Amino acid sequence: MKAHRMAIVIPENHEVTVKLPSDLPPGKAEMIILLTEEGAPQRGLSVDELLAARLTPPPGVGHVSLADMERAIEEGAGGRGDL
């Protein structure tokens, strides 16, 4: 795998033209846009709010309480050695 990084500024019209270096071979590739901290959209939830948010369990899975989660974490950190 080969990677190339370049800094860009997203303009108001959201159009960016990219000229790649000649050492990148032609063919299929994937482009990922990673926003820097100053350009990243602001999220509506704090970390505490995100962690406290209740998720809807899939069908057939009952409610998992915070105590159940803490117990599972403690048991998992107890050195079972099967991971």
N, C-alpha and C positions, 0 to 999 in steps of 0.2 A: 504494500500500500504506500502511496506517495501522497503527501499533503502539501498544500501551499496556503500561506496565510497572508492577507493584505488588509490594511485598514481602509475603511470606506466611510463616507458620510451619506446617509440616506436623505436625498433631497425631498422637498415638499411634494414633488410629482411621483415619488417612489420608484423612479426609473434609474437603474444603475447599469452602466456599460462596463464590462470587465474584459481586459486584455490579459490573457494568461501567458506565462513565460513559455518559451519554445521548448524547454526541457520536459514539459508535461506532455505525455503521449496522447494522441487523439483516441477517442473512444468514450465509453460511458463513464460518468462521474456523478458525484452527488455534491450539491452546494448547500451549505448550512450557514445561516446568518445568526451569529451570536451577538446579542446586544451587550455593549459595555454597561457598567453600572450606571453611568450618567445617562445612557440612552435607553435603558431598560424600562418597560412600562411599570408603573407602581401597582402593586398588588393590594387588594382590599383587606386581606387578612394578615394579622400578625402571626408569628410562629405559634404562640400559645393558642390563638383562635383556630389555626389550622389543625394543631394536634388535638384540640378539644372537639372538632367537628365530628358529628356522627355520620358514619357511612352506612348506606343501606346494604345489609348483607345479601349475598346471592340466595336464591330459593333453596330451601333445605338447610340453611345455616341459621342457627338461632342467634339471639343477642349475645354479644360478648361484652362483659362489663370491664371497667378499668381494672378492677381487682383481678379478673381473669387474665387480662393482658400482662399486668405486672407479674403475676405468678408464672406465666409462660416465659416471660423474659428472664426471670430469676432461674427457672429450671433450665432454660437454654444456656444461660451463662454458668451453669453449675458444672461444666466440664464433662458433659455426657460423652464427648469424644466420637460421636457418630457423624459429624459433619466433615 
